[in-house]
Amino acid sequence: MTKNLNYNNEFIKSIAEKFPTPFYLYNESTLRKNAQLFNKAFEWNKGYKEYFAVKANPNPELLKILKSEGLGCDCSSLSELLICERLGITGEDIMFTSNDTPQAEYIKARELNAIINLDDITDLQILENCAGLPDVISFRWNPGPLYNVSSVIGNPVEAKYGLTSEQLIDAFKAAKSKGIKQFGLHTMIASNLLDENFFVTASKSMFDMITKIKQKTDVNISFVNLGGGFGIAYKPDQKPIDLIKIGTEINTEYTKSGLEKFSPLSIFTESGRLVSAEAGVLVTRVIHKKNTYKKYIGVDASMANLMRPGMYGAYHHITAIRKSDSENCSMETVDVVGSLCENCDKFAINRELPVLEIDDLLVIHDVGAHGHSMGFQYNGKLRCAELLLEQSGNIRIIRRAETFEDYIATLNINKW
Ligand SMILES: Cc1ncc(COP(=O)(O)O)c(C=O)c1O
């Protein structure tokens, strides 16, 4: 089955003539469209905000685009906070959701006045000791046996994140007794889920939990962060989720919950994938063909550029752009591989593709989230460039490719 590529072949070929492969190519229009979709789906909620999960794609040029669409940032590390600081993203435009948190990160989050979302009941005291308590605090709920949904994050009971339902009650009581004035509840238990009902059911559990917290602690929760995990149709035969429908049904659950009677609740989300995945492709060139027990197509990108297929067995659709664009070319079944000394360095296994020649291009789809940001340097492989196709049609390098000098820049060698 084929999957629509947003670009025509000649366009990709012309970019690959100007810029050395491999490179990521992001599309500003797609990014804006996706950001606007979130705002539309939850426009019924006055305080709604999507906090883009910076870990999915921390390139500041993309964050600037998302900021201009009214999105905030979900940060989970010091570097992500520092990027936001440099972009002038501070205060309630940042939600800081970390775990096993180094104190320096709490200190920075406090300095930026970010909304801090605590991962453990002991973190309240740790935060107070190292950075002082803010007026606003949120806790991450791990619903444990209530759900078993996600292959990446794992069964919630086995997941290291969040507080148990019982701990949550004690945590809110403790926070209130310490003078904290405003409270939020967060959860993030799904990853890449296409089941629309899940998100509605999960929001209902959140609303139920908020009612319970209100009854048991007299704490008024003013915002609820439903997390990310909205899936995309990586495979051509998958049906994309309907975010507008999810938003509408969550509105119905919210109305049914009766929470509006206490005080209006702001709904937050922190999606990465659904915002940016489809806005990015990885363009790579065929450099090798090998026939042994299987047929291999070797490309100039590797798992160091895109880890998801090797790490999770994740499917990314591949469009072949051949030098000779004849209509009826034959197909063959191949593994598309990179050059790492790791057998899992494969972008596709047993994939049916047109018969390829050296120098043909492959476009790997849906890599704008958890793509470049998960890159690494094993085998001395260097991270590739990121390009942005602006709405004007202009193409800009928004991160250059790493060089050997970058690779050795942190070494402290007396003499080579
Ligand atoms: C705490 C948290 N929030 C949000 C996200 C974004 O998830 P997704 O890109 O699947 O929406 C992640 C992903 O790892 C996460 O760990």
The ligand as a Gaussian input file, in Angstrom:
#p B3LYP/6-31G(d) Opt

LIG

0 1
 C        5.552000      12.896000      30.081000
 C        5.359000      12.880000      28.611000
 N        4.517000      13.759000      28.058000
 C        4.313000      13.780000      26.719000
 C        4.960000      12.913000      25.877000
 C        4.673000      12.982000      24.407000
 O        4.157000      11.815000      23.918000
 P        3.609000      11.730000      22.419000
 O        4.673000      12.317000      21.560000
 O        3.429000      10.271000      22.183000
 O        2.352000      12.505000      22.370000
 C        5.838000      11.951000      26.402000
 C        6.531000      11.007000      25.532000
 O        7.452000      10.338000      25.824000
 C        6.037000      11.945000      27.816000
 O        6.876000      11.062000      28.373000

